[in-house]
Amino acid sequence: MIFCAVSVVDANWKQWLEAIGDMRVVRGLECSASFLVSTPDFQAAAKRDNLRISHARDLLPADMARYLTESPALGRGDVLDCLKKTLAQCQACGVESVCLQMGLDRIGDATFDHDMNERVRLLRALMPAADRHKLTVCLRVRHPRAFPGSKEWERAAHLVHEVMHPCCRLALDFFPAEVPPDHDLEELIRSCCFHVGVVRFHYTPSLGETLDAASQARWAKLLQQHGYKGAVVFCPNVTEEDGIATACEKIDQWAEAYA
């Protein structure tokens, strides 16, 4: 069994929780870390509906995190303390994994060693807290790549290898609508499954993007064959209230493959 969750939009979380509460297979939630630790009403509502907050996205807001290692060195201790505090707060809410942007696109070829070392140093300093709280910190990577020639995957793999800690893994942000018909899913999973802590499916129903039971059954089969221990998060880009329930109904059907 692979645990499945739905990504909740912070702004209209009440509508999302109402729809997820009606789901039969999926009982898991994802929300942003900052929203989780600052919204006790959300925590209480999830607990009341017997929903588990399994994953927190963006341990720091993405627009801050991608510049984190470029901030003045004197202030980084404060940032690290903030990250550790947020980890502890997430753990207290039952979270098992968090994801973090590392500005991988900002690593330059000419400054590679310096840029990479700064990120490795930060992550290594964070790992004792992650280990203590039994939390996995997942570095976000995108598939397909954001643009031709992107080195995001290679840099993320390098980071995980250098940090060399079981609490440091990858968050695979998968965009099915951008994948070509001849895409080799088995090769993708084989190449990265061991290093992935969470798989997140992104799609926009209003644009005609969707998932289907057959593709999800294939994902489930391949992940299980490779001994995947992480979670799967469905991230529909839905803002209209009348579309939330529909999205959740479909996700519940697809998630049967992972049960």
PyMOL commands that set and color helices and strands:
alter all, ss='L'
color gray80, all
select helices_A, chain A and resi 10-21+33-38+40-48+62-65+68-70+73-92+104-106+112-132+152-163+176-178+185-195+205-207+213-225+241-258
alter helices_A, ss='H'
color red, helices_A
select strands_A, chain A and resi 4-7+28-32+52-57+97-100+136-143+168-174+196-203+231-236
alter strands_A, ss='S'
color yellow, strands_A
deselect
rebuild
show_as cartoon
